[in-house]
């Protein structure tokens, strides 16, 4: 049913379905719950080794079920319906009809409790999963908590969700509960906290689209997985436990002794809000479309009147202070201090309208001088009139500073808080650095770094600036006819900037091997996150090396980087000696090859809901494929271990200090390249730099050394994943299909024979939305599949959606092949994501937890994968048999098969077979001839020189030690192509 009749000032009411706990199996007497829980179901709590038994009765008017995240279960308790070849009794929990009852049994395994690095309690959820999108939008969601210990004084469960009532069931009269939707946070009732007692917040973020939100509690910071944060980053499937201390505004006297500072310091800043003209593009680009940068009759151009924070020498505000940060751009002066320090901020408003200055990330903000009782109000809401001054006292408390797991300085910001959206759009933003004790000297410089860099990624929406009308009058030659509601005019005033500069106007100067701390802020894009690349350099964050930094709105990060590339962005300084190569040489022959690709793989869907067919069955794409040698005449066929790669290129594996040699040939019909963001390339046969264009038919060679900063740290797993791709046009090349996994391991991990780690089975999965309208081959595919006269209307709103594929390794729904593994087999998953801001994928393995290692090991039931990220996790699967699915946004999911141990029968001398017998060539060479049988084999190709009648054979070995010899050019698939030996 739709909402009830609207009443003035009262939100609409919707009919919902909710989980309600009852006292016994009669389901006649519900248990009470606190008012603040809203539509949340009862909180289910368990500990390691517990068994949770849920008697579920459906009192609603349509079928529902119960599905849990973060615990283990057998098929009858999975609560997820899809065709999985299980028996009918095992399917009863997939759909519980109205009036029916089903018992779900969940087990908490030893490896599903909190680690030492986790919070004392892991936050998960349970929900209905008959149709996950509609069920959750209907209201069927609750919290599931797994405790390490239960010594918690105060705790609350908070569900942050955007409920789409247009994607809900039309519930009938059988559902009696009518609730106010939780999109009105001000209506939250009954939330009472005790001062000075720690609070645990169990946070669940859910959504059915790529929404991101930054949640912060005014005057408080959070402790999340041992890290101090000023806001909680929420995306479509987020589960975390955060700790706060209510009432942290009281200043605690802290005496901090460091090598350079004998006691806490009061740092005095004289800062003014000052209006000036700002040019977003002082150097106009000549090769880019400057449509929105040129002033015109109804276009403002690149220069706008703005208001900035400016630092002065003293309280007279006569002489500006020269900044040592020459490339800070539009940012205000850097305010930095340690725990225990005080900031005395003398603020003067030299602008023409009221503003103020207020910090984000500090809990103690007071007037420096005593105010009158009539003026006693929140400083955040006190405007400072033009020409007036006000002095603030900001103190850095222990609740604000870094933890031992954090970097030495946390990146925060300050701004004008009278109207935060319009004030920041007008230009009032500056960096605030909160540092650990003993990290700064007496002059305020950070110890143990060569340089610091401040970077603000911001979308300045000039349409929201206080000065929009004035800018139109001053810079538009036909200001009287400007339509501020015109979409093109609105878009021309959206400035995507770095430190207030568009395109390539920011040119930082860095030297090779220089140690740099980057303080990175994201302000202005309220609903989008940013994926930031540092042009081939890796950085250290949470004690591990990464190459992509994901920033949520109104957040900051501190990362450490040692300049390794000869070129950074535009400007670079060469000042180093070439390093000599050490380790092994890993040689690969890889080509760009055009293929016809089917996203559905001609396999039947296991999901009964995936019935919508795409208009085209096949698309021309280009993929990376491996060859035997530099003649590029014989491609290497993929066996079972690589079948899952799909559209991905071949694995490139190496260890730290190895040398990777890639011979790349472009066998496609248009220019492409071979590129990795990790390191610079040495010149070989015309390849001056990775990413240069390789014309059709050309062959280029690349050689690079695997540096320690791209390898796993001692805290991480043995191997970690990066990516290689074509970079002629990053977007078009990716959507055309050119991407592959690059695996870097510790020394001694890879087998010298098999070129992989034998103790684990690896899977690389690329989560992305392939948009065929952005492919180089789009027009060719249109001409092939829609012959003239083609009646497809490309301006139809459904056109782009019909040619977009939410895929894993290029396969949609559950058609991805090759995901087969044995019970108790150690499995490592390399999860990759490349795409735009809508490419947020929440990865969930039914009945399993992720183990993610950074500075410490953490466990989570759902991992959010953002564009540009490569994540690594490892599990040993328990004894169970069947299929497991992973729901993702827009119905994409896949199924992998767990085989029982006896189903994997490898080559053993005790199991001879008349039909297929193979000779152990290694044993024969050593004088130990033997006959082996192979019932089922997962092969790995090995190049070996054999003698006698086996000289033309390739030998294949399985990870369990099985051997198999096959004819030239063949690859065994369950012995279907094996050579018989009499």
Long-range contacts (C-beta under 8 A, 24 or more apart in sequence): 1-170, 1-171, 1-172, 3-165, 4-178, 11-180, 11-181, 11-184, 11-187, 12-181, 13-178, 13-179, 13-180, 14-165, 14-168, 14-178, 14-179, 14-181, 15-171, 15-175, 15-177, 15-178, 16-138, 16-139, 16-171, 16-175, 16-177, 16-178, 16-179, 16-181, 17-60, 17-64, 17-128, 17-135, 17-138, 17-139, 17-140, 17-169, 17-171, 17-175, 17-177, 18-139, 18-140, 18-177, 18-179, 19-126, 19-140, 19-141, 19-142, 20-177, 25-55, 27-57, 27-59, 34-190, 35-189, 35-190, 36-156, 36-188, 36-189, 36-190, 36-191, 37-157, 38-159, 38-179, 38-180, 38-182, 38-188, 39-139, 39-141, 39-179, 39-181, 39-182, 40-141, 40-142, 40-143, 40-157, 40-159, 41-126, 41-140, 41-141, 41-142, 41-143, 42-142, 43-142, 43-143, 43-144, 43-145, 43-157, 43-202, 44-126, 44-142, 44-143, 44-144, 44-145, 45-144, 45-145, 45-147, 45-150, 46-71, 46-106, 46-108, 46-144, 46-145, 46-146, 46-147, 47-108, 47-113, 47-146, 47-147, 47-148, 47-150, 48-108, 48-109, 48-110, 48-112, 48-113, 48-146, 48-148, 49-108, 49-109, 49-110, 50-107, 50-108, 51-105, 51-106, 51-107, 51-108, 52-105, 52-106, 52-107, 52-108, 53-103, 53-104, 53-105, 54-103, 54-104, 54-105, 54-106, 55-101, 55-103, 56-96, 56-101, 56-102, 56-103, 56-104, 57-96, 57-99, 57-100, 57-101, 58-96, 58-97, 58-98, 58-99, 58-100, 58-101, 59-98, 59-99, 60-98, 60-171, 60-174, 60-175, 61-98, 61-171, 61-172, 61-173, 61-174, 61-175, 62-98, 62-169, 62-171, 63-95, 63-96, 63-97, 63-98, 63-130, 64-96, 64-128, 64-130, 64-135, 64-140, 65-93, 65-94, 65-95, 65-96, 65-102, 65-128, 65-129, 65-130, 66-93, 66-96, 66-102, 66-104, 66-126, 66-127, 66-128, 66-129, 67-126, 67-127, 67-128, 67-129, 67-132, 67-846, 68-104, 68-106, 68-124, 68-125, 68-126, 68-144, 69-124, 69-125, 69-126, 69-144, 69-239, 69-844, 69-861, 69-862, 70-112, 70-122, 70-124, 70-125, 70-144, 70-146, 70-239, 70-849, 70-861, 71-106, 71-107, 71-108, 71-112, 71-124, 71-144, 71-146, 71-847, 72-106, 72-107, 72-108, 72-109, 72-112, 72-847, 72-848, 72-878, 73-104, 73-105, 73-106, 73-107, 73-847, 74-105, 74-880, 75-880, 75-882, 76-105, 77-104, 77-105, 77-106, 78-846, 78-847, 79-104, 79-128, 79-129, 80-129, 80-846, 80-885, 80-887, 81-129, 81-130, 81-608, 82-606, 82-607, 82-608, 82-814, 82-883, 82-885, 82-893, 82-895, 83-605, 83-606, 83-607, 83-608, 84-606, 84-882, 84-883, 84-885, 84-895, 85-882, 85-883, 86-882, 86-883, 90-882, 94-130, 95-130, 98-174, 108-146, 109-878, 111-849, 111-851, 111-859, 112-146, 112-849, 112-859, 113-146, 113-147, 113-148, 113-859, 114-146, 114-147, 114-148, 114-859, 115-856, 115-857, 115-858, 115-859, 116-856, 116-857, 117-225, 117-226, 117-405, 117-855, 117-856, 117-857, 117-858, 118-148, 118-225, 118-241, 118-858, 118-859, 119-200, 119-224, 119-225, 119-240, 119-241, 119-242, 119-243, 120-147, 120-148, 120-149, 120-151, 120-152, 120-200, 120-241, 121-145, 121-146, 121-147, 121-148, 121-152, 121-155, 121-200, 121-202, 121-241, 122-146, 122-148, 122-239, 122-241, 122-859, 122-860, 122-861, 123-157, 123-202, 123-203, 123-204, 123-239, 123-240, 123-241, 124-239, 124-861, 125-204, 125-206, 125-239, 125-861, 129-887, 131-609, 132-887, 133-167, 133-208, 134-167, 134-168, 134-169, 136-161, 136-206, 136-208, 137-163, 137-164, 137-165, 137-167, 137-168, 137-208, 138-168, 138-169, 138-171, 139-163, 139-179, 141-204, 141-206, 143-202, 143-204, 145-202, 152-198, 152-200, 153-194, 153-197, 153-198, 153-199, 154-193, 154-194, 154-197, 154-198, 154-199, 154-200, 155-199, 155-200, 155-201, 155-202, 156-191, 156-199, 156-200, 156-201, 156-202, 157-202, 157-204, 158-201, 158-202, 158-203, 158-204, 159-204, 159-205, 159-206, 160-203, 160-204, 160-205, 160-206, 160-213, 160-215, 160-234, 160-238, 161-204, 161-205, 161-206, 161-207, 162-207, 162-208, 162-209, 162-211, 164-208, 167-208, 193-246, 194-246, 195-246, 195-247, 196-245, 196-246, 196-247, 197-245, 197-246, 198-243, 198-244, 198-245, 199-243, 199-244, 199-245, 199-246, 200-241, 200-242, 200-243, 201-241, 201-242, 201-243, 201-244, 202-241, 203-232, 203-234, 203-238, 203-239, 203-240, 203-241, 203-242, 204-238, 204-239, 205-234, 205-235, 205-236, 205-237, 205-238, 205-239, 206-236, 206-237, 206-238, 207-235, 207-236, 207-237, 208-236, 208-889, 209-236, 209-889, 210-235, 210-236, 210-837, 210-838, 210-839, 210-840, 210-889, 211-235, 211-236, 211-527, 212-527, 212-528, 212-529, 212-552, 212-553, 212-840, 213-527, 213-552, 213-553, 214-552, 214-553, 214-554, 214-555, 216-360, 216-554, 217-244, 218-380, 219-248, 219-249, 219-363, 219-365, 220-244, 220-245, 220-246, 220-248, 220-363, 220-399, 221-248, 221-361, 221-363, 221-399, 221-400, 223-403, 225-405, 225-856, 225-858, 226-403, 226-404, 226-405, 226-856, 227-403, 227-405, 227-406, 227-542, 228-400, 228-401, 228-402, 228-403, 228-406, 228-410, 230-360, 230-361, 230-410, 230-412, 230-555, 230-556, 231-552, 231-554, 231-555, 233-552, 233-555, 235-529, 235-840, 235-842, 235-864, 235-866, 236-840, 236-842, 236-864, 236-889, 237-842, 237-844, 237-862, 237-864, 238-862, 238-864, 239-860, 239-861, 239-862, 245-399, 248-363, 248-364, 248-397, 248-399, 249-363, 249-364, 249-365, 250-364, 251-364, 251-395, 251-397, 252-397, 252-398, 254-339, 254-340, 254-397, 254-398, 255-340, 256-338, 256-339, 256-340, 256-437, 256-438, 258-338, 258-437, 258-438, 258-439, 258-440, 259-438, 259-441, 259-447, 260-440, 260-441, 260-442, 260-447, 261-338, 261-440, 261-441, 261-442, 264-338, 264-340, 264-341, 264-342, 265-337, 265-338, 265-341, 265-342, 265-442, 266-341, 266-342, 266-343, 266-344, 267-335, 267-336, 267-337, 267-341, 267-342, 267-343, 267-344, 267-444, 268-344, 268-346, 269-311, 269-333, 269-335, 269-343, 269-344, 269-345, 269-346, 270-311, 270-312, 270-313, 270-314, 270-315, 270-317, 270-321, 270-346, 270-348, 271-309, 271-310, 271-311, 271-312, 271-332, 271-333, 271-345, 271-346, 271-347, 271-348, 271-357, 271-430, 272-309, 272-310, 272-311, 272-312, 272-317, 272-347, 272-348, 272-349, 272-350, 273-307, 273-308, 273-309, 273-310, 273-347, 273-348, 273-349, 273-350, 273-351, 273-355, 273-357, 273-416, 273-428, 274-307, 274-308, 274-309, 274-310, 274-350, 274-351, 275-305, 275-306, 275-307, 275-350, 275-351, 275-352, 275-467, 276-305, 276-306, 276-307, 276-308, 277-303, 277-304, 277-305, 277-306, 278-303, 278-304, 278-305, 278-306, 278-308, 278-330, 278-427, 278-500, 279-303, 280-304, 280-460, 280-495, 280-497, 280-500, 280-501, 280-502, 280-505, 281-501, 281-502, 281-503, 281-505, 282-501, 282-505, 283-504, 283-505, 285-503, 285-504, 288-503, 291-492, 292-491, 292-492, 293-502, 295-475, 295-476, 295-477, 296-476, 296-477, 297-476, 297-477, 297-478, 297-481, 298-476, 298-478, 298-481, 298-482, 298-483, 298-486, 298-489, 299-476, 299-489, 299-492, 300-462, 300-471, 300-472, 300-475, 300-476, 300-492, 300-493, 301-475, 302-502, 303-475, 304-462, 304-465, 304-467, 304-471, 304-475, 305-467, 305-470, 305-471, 305-474, 306-330, 306-426, 306-427, 306-465, 306-467, 307-351, 307-355, 307-426, 307-427, 307-428, 307-466, 307-467, 308-332, 308-427, 308-428, 309-333, 309-357, 309-414, 309-428, 309-429, 309-430, 315-346, 315-389, 317-348, 317-350, 325-452, 325-454, 327-453, 327-499, 327-506, 327-507, 327-508, 327-509, 328-431, 328-454, 328-499, 329-456, 329-498, 329-499, 329-500, 329-501, 329-506, 330-427, 330-429, 330-456, 330-497, 330-499, 330-500, 330-501, 331-429, 331-430, 331-431, 331-454, 331-456, 331-499, 331-500, 332-414, 332-428, 332-429, 332-430, 332-431, 333-430, 334-430, 334-431, 334-433, 334-454, 335-359, 335-414, 335-430, 335-431, 335-432, 335-433, 336-409, 336-432, 336-433, 336-434, 336-435, 336-440, 336-444, 336-446, 337-396, 337-433, 337-434, 337-435, 337-440, 337-444, 338-396, 338-401, 338-434, 338-435, 338-436, 338-437, 338-438, 338-439, 338-440, 339-396, 339-397, 339-398, 339-400, 339-401, 339-434, 339-435, 339-436, 339-437, 340-396, 340-437, 341-395, 341-396, 342-393, 342-394, 342-395, 342-396, 343-392, 343-393, 343-394, 343-395, 343-396, 344-368, 344-391, 344-392, 344-393, 345-391, 345-392, 345-393, 345-394, 346-389, 346-391, 347-384, 347-389, 347-390, 347-391, 347-392, 348-384, 348-387, 348-388, 348-389, 349-384, 349-385, 349-386, 349-387, 349-388, 349-389, 350-386, 350-387, 351-386, 352-386, 353-386, 353-466, 354-383, 354-384, 354-385, 354-386, 354-418, 355-383, 355-384, 355-416, 355-418, 355-423, 355-428, 356-380, 356-382, 356-383, 356-384, 356-390, 356-416, 356-417, 356-418, 357-392, 357-414, 357-415, 357-416, 357-428, 358-414, 358-415, 358-416, 358-417, 359-394, 359-412, 359-413, 359-414, 359-432, 360-412, 360-413, 360-414, 360-415, 360-432, 360-554, 361-400, 361-410, 361-412, 361-413, 361-432, 361-434, 361-556, 362-394, 362-395, 362-396, 362-397, 362-400, 362-412, 362-432, 362-434, 363-397, 363-399, 363-400, 364-393, 364-394, 364-395, 364-396, 364-397, 364-400, 365-392, 365-393, 365-394, 366-392, 366-393, 366-395, 367-391, 367-392, 367-393, 368-392, 368-393, 380-417, 381-417, 381-418, 383-418, 396-434, 400-434, 401-434, 401-435, 401-436, 401-437, 402-434, 402-435, 402-436, 405-542, 405-855, 405-856, 406-436, 406-558, 407-517, 407-541, 407-558, 407-559, 407-560, 408-435, 408-436, 408-439, 408-446, 408-448, 408-517, 408-558, 409-433, 409-434, 409-435, 409-436, 409-439, 409-446, 409-517, 409-519, 409-558, 410-434, 410-435, 410-556, 410-558, 411-519, 411-520, 411-521, 411-556, 411-557, 411-558, 412-556, 413-521, 413-523, 413-554, 413-556, 415-523, 421-464, 421-526, 422-464, 422-465, 422-466, 423-466, 424-523, 424-524, 425-460, 425-461, 425-462, 425-463, 425-464, 425-465, 425-524, 426-465, 426-466, 426-467, 427-460, 427-465, 427-500, 429-456, 429-458, 429-521, 429-523, 431-456, 431-519, 431-521, 431-556, 433-519, 446-517, 448-515, 449-515, 449-516, 449-517, 449-560, 450-514, 450-515, 450-516, 451-510, 451-514, 451-515, 451-516, 451-517, 452-516, 452-517, 452-518, 452-519, 453-508, 453-510, 453-516, 453-517, 453-518, 453-519, 454-499, 454-519, 454-521, 455-498, 455-499, 455-518, 455-519, 455-520, 455-521, 456-497, 456-498, 456-499, 456-500, 456-521, 456-522, 456-523, 457-497, 457-498, 457-520, 457-521, 457-522, 457-523, 457-525, 457-530, 457-532, 457-551, 458-497, 458-500, 458-521, 458-522, 458-523, 458-524, 458-525, 459-494, 459-495, 459-496, 459-497, 459-524, 459-525, 459-528, 460-494, 460-495, 460-497, 460-500, 460-524, 461-493, 461-494, 461-495, 461-524, 462-493, 462-494, 462-495, 463-490, 463-493, 463-494, 468-493, 504-569, 504-570, 506-569, 507-569, 507-570, 507-571, 508-568, 508-569, 508-571, 509-571, 509-573, 510-563, 510-568, 510-571, 510-572, 510-573, 511-563, 511-573, 511-575, 512-563, 512-564, 512-565, 512-566, 512-572, 512-573, 512-574, 512-575, 512-576, 513-562, 513-563, 513-564, 513-575, 513-576, 514-562, 514-563, 515-560, 515-561, 515-562, 516-560, 516-561, 516-562, 516-563, 517-558, 517-559, 517-560, 517-561, 518-558, 518-559, 518-560, 518-561, 519-556, 519-557, 519-558, 520-549, 520-551, 520-556, 520-557, 520-558, 520-559, 521-551, 521-555, 521-556, 522-551, 522-552, 522-553, 522-554, 522-555, 522-556, 523-553, 523-554, 524-553, 525-553, 526-553, 526-554, 527-553, 528-553, 528-837, 529-553, 529-837, 529-866, 531-866, 531-867, 531-868, 531-869, 533-677, 533-868, 534-561, 534-568, 535-565, 535-567, 535-568, 535-569, 535-677, 536-564, 536-565, 536-567, 536-568, 536-677, 536-678, 536-679, 536-680, 536-690, 537-561, 537-563, 537-564, 537-565, 537-568, 538-564, 538-678, 538-709, 538-710, 540-709, 541-854, 542-854, 542-855, 543-713, 543-715, 543-854, 543-855, 544-712, 544-713, 544-715, 544-716, 544-853, 544-854, 544-855, 545-709, 545-710, 545-711, 545-713, 547-677, 547-678, 547-710, 547-722, 547-868, 548-866, 548-867, 548-868, 548-869, 548-870, 550-866, 550-868, 550-869, 562-709, 564-679, 564-680, 564-707, 564-709, 565-679, 565-680, 566-680, 567-680, 567-689, 579-705, 581-659, 581-705, 582-657, 582-705, 583-655, 583-656, 583-657, 583-658, 583-659, 583-705, 583-706, 583-747, 584-654, 584-655, 584-658, 584-659, 584-752, 585-658, 585-659, 585-661, 586-652, 586-653, 586-654, 586-658, 586-659, 586-660, 586-661, 586-755, 587-661, 587-662, 587-663, 588-626, 588-650, 588-652, 588-660, 588-661, 588-662, 588-663, 589-626, 589-627, 589-628, 589-629, 589-630, 589-632, 589-662, 589-663, 589-665, 590-624, 590-625, 590-626, 590-627, 590-649, 590-650, 590-652, 590-662, 590-663, 590-664, 590-665, 590-674, 590-740, 591-624, 591-625, 591-627, 591-632, 591-664, 591-665, 591-666, 591-667, 592-622, 592-623, 592-624, 592-664, 592-665, 592-666, 592-667, 592-668, 592-672, 592-674, 592-694, 592-726, 592-738, 593-622, 593-623, 593-624, 593-625, 593-635, 593-667, 593-668, 594-620, 594-621, 594-622, 594-667, 594-668, 594-669, 594-777, 595-620, 595-621, 595-622, 595-623, 596-620, 596-621, 597-621, 597-623, 597-647, 597-737, 597-810, 599-770, 599-805, 599-807, 599-810, 599-811, 599-812, 599-815, 600-811, 600-812, 600-813, 600-815, 601-811, 601-815, 601-816, 601-817, 603-814, 603-815, 603-817, 605-813, 605-814, 605-815, 606-813, 606-814, 606-883, 606-885, 606-895, 607-813, 607-814, 607-885, 607-891, 607-893, 609-891, 610-812, 610-813, 610-891, 614-802, 614-803, 614-805, 615-785, 615-792, 615-802, 615-803, 616-772, 616-781, 616-785, 616-803, 617-785, 618-785, 619-772, 619-775, 619-777, 619-781, 620-777, 620-780, 620-781, 620-784, 621-647, 621-736, 621-737, 621-775, 621-777, 622-668, 622-672, 622-736, 622-737, 622-738, 622-776, 622-777, 623-647, 623-648, 623-649, 623-737, 623-738, 624-648, 624-649, 624-650, 624-674, 624-724, 624-738, 624-739, 624-740, 625-649, 625-650, 626-650, 627-665, 630-663, 630-665, 630-699, 632-665, 632-667, 632-699, 634-969, 636-941, 637-969, 637-970, 637-971, 638-971, 639-938, 639-939, 639-940, 639-941, 639-956, 639-971, 639-972, 639-973, 640-818, 640-820, 640-937, 640-938, 640-939, 640-973, 641-761, 641-938, 641-939, 641-940, 642-818, 643-817, 643-818, 644-763, 644-764, 644-765, 644-809, 644-816, 644-817, 644-818, 644-819, 645-741, 645-764, 645-809, 645-818, 646-808, 646-809, 646-810, 646-811, 646-816, 646-817, 647-737, 647-739, 647-766, 647-807, 647-809, 647-810, 647-811, 648-739, 648-740, 648-741, 648-764, 648-766, 648-809, 648-810, 649-724, 649-738, 649-739, 649-740, 649-741, 650-740, 651-740, 651-741, 651-743, 651-756, 651-762, 651-764, 652-724, 652-740, 652-741, 652-742, 652-743, 653-719, 653-743, 653-744, 653-745, 653-750, 653-755, 653-756, 654-706, 654-743, 654-744, 654-745, 654-750, 655-706, 655-711, 655-744, 655-745, 655-746, 655-747, 655-748, 655-749, 655-750, 656-706, 656-707, 656-708, 656-710, 656-711, 656-744, 656-745, 656-746, 656-747, 657-705, 657-706, 657-708, 657-747, 658-705, 658-706, 659-703, 659-704, 659-705, 659-706, 660-702, 660-703, 660-704, 660-705, 660-706, 661-701, 661-702, 661-703, 662-701, 662-702, 662-703, 663-699, 663-700, 663-701, 664-694, 664-699, 664-700, 664-701, 664-702, 665-694, 665-697, 665-698, 665-699, 665-700, 666-694, 666-695, 666-696, 666-697, 666-698, 666-699, 667-696, 667-697, 668-696, 669-696, 670-696, 670-776, 671-695, 671-696, 671-728, 672-726, 672-728, 672-733, 672-738, 673-726, 673-727, 673-728, 673-733, 674-700, 674-702, 674-724, 674-726, 675-724, 675-725, 675-726, 675-727, 676-704, 676-722, 676-723, 676-724, 676-725, 676-742, 677-722, 677-723, 678-704, 678-707, 678-710, 678-722, 678-742, 679-704, 679-705, 679-706, 679-707, 679-710, 680-704, 690-727, 691-727, 691-728, 693-728, 706-744, 710-744, 711-744, 711-745, 711-746, 712-744, 712-745, 712-746, 715-853, 715-854, 715-855, 715-856, 715-857, 716-853, 716-854, 716-872, 717-828, 717-853, 717-872, 717-874, 718-745, 718-746, 718-749, 718-757, 718-760, 719-743, 719-744, 719-745, 719-746, 719-749, 719-757, 719-762, 719-828, 719-872, 720-744, 720-745, 720-830, 720-870, 720-872, 721-764, 721-830, 721-831, 721-832, 721-870, 721-871, 721-872, 722-870, 723-832, 723-834, 723-870, 725-834, 729-776, 731-774, 732-774, 732-775, 732-776, 733-776, 734-768, 734-834, 734-835, 735-770, 735-771, 735-772, 735-774, 735-775, 736-775, 736-776, 736-777, 737-770, 737-775, 737-810, 739-766, 739-832, 739-834, 741-830, 741-832, 743-830, 753-942, 753-957, 754-940, 754-942, 754-957, 754-959, 756-940, 757-828, 758-959, 759-826, 760-825, 760-826, 760-827, 760-828, 760-874, 761-821, 761-825, 761-826, 761-827, 761-828, 761-959, 762-827, 762-828, 762-829, 762-830, 763-819, 763-827, 763-828, 763-829, 763-830, 764-809, 764-829, 764-830, 764-832, 765-808, 765-809, 765-829, 765-830, 765-831, 765-832, 766-808, 766-809, 766-810, 766-832, 766-833, 766-834, 767-808, 767-831, 767-832, 767-833, 767-839, 767-841, 767-843, 767-865, 767-888, 768-807, 768-833, 768-834, 768-835, 768-839, 769-804, 769-805, 769-806, 769-807, 769-835, 769-836, 769-838, 769-839, 770-804, 770-805, 770-807, 770-810, 771-800, 771-803, 771-804, 772-803, 772-804, 772-805, 773-799, 773-800, 773-803, 773-804, 778-803, 806-888, 806-889, 806-890, 806-891, 806-892, 807-892, 808-892, 808-894, 811-894, 812-892, 813-891, 813-892, 813-893, 813-894, 814-885, 814-893, 814-894, 814-895, 816-894, 819-894, 819-895, 819-896, 819-897, 820-896, 820-897, 820-899, 820-938, 821-877, 821-896, 821-897, 821-898, 821-899, 822-898, 822-899, 822-900, 822-901, 822-903, 822-904, 823-877, 823-878, 823-879, 823-880, 823-881, 823-898, 823-899, 823-900, 823-901, 824-876, 824-877, 824-878, 824-879, 824-901, 825-876, 825-877, 826-874, 826-875, 826-876, 827-874, 827-875, 827-876, 827-877, 828-872, 828-873, 828-874, 829-872, 829-873, 829-874, 829-875, 830-870, 830-871, 830-872, 831-863, 831-865, 831-869, 831-870, 831-871, 831-872, 831-873, 832-865, 832-869, 832-870, 833-865, 833-866, 833-867, 833-868, 833-869, 833-870, 834-867, 834-868, 835-867, 836-867, 837-867, 839-866, 839-867, 840-864, 840-865, 840-866, 840-867, 840-889, 841-865, 841-888, 841-889, 842-888, 842-889, 843-886, 843-888, 844-886, 844-887, 845-875, 845-884, 845-886, 846-884, 846-885, 846-886, 847-880, 847-884, 848-875, 848-877, 848-884, 849-875, 850-875, 851-875, 903-936, 904-936, 904-938, 904-960, 905-934, 905-935, 905-936, 906-934, 906-935, 906-936, 906-937, 906-958, 906-960, 906-961, 906-962, 907-932, 907-933, 907-934, 907-937, 907-958, 907-961, 907-962, 907-963, 907-964, 908-932, 908-933, 908-962, 911-935, 915-975, 915-980, 916-975, 916-978, 916-980, 917-980, 917-981, 917-982, 918-963, 918-964, 918-965, 918-978, 918-979, 918-981, 919-950, 919-965, 919-981, 920-963, 921-946, 921-950, 921-953, 921-955, 921-963, 921-965, 922-955, 922-963, 924-950, 931-981, 932-962, 932-963, 932-964, 934-962, 934-964, 934-972, 934-975, 934-978, 935-975, 936-974, 937-962, 937-964, 937-972, 937-974, 937-975, 939-964, 939-971, 939-972, 941-971, 953-979
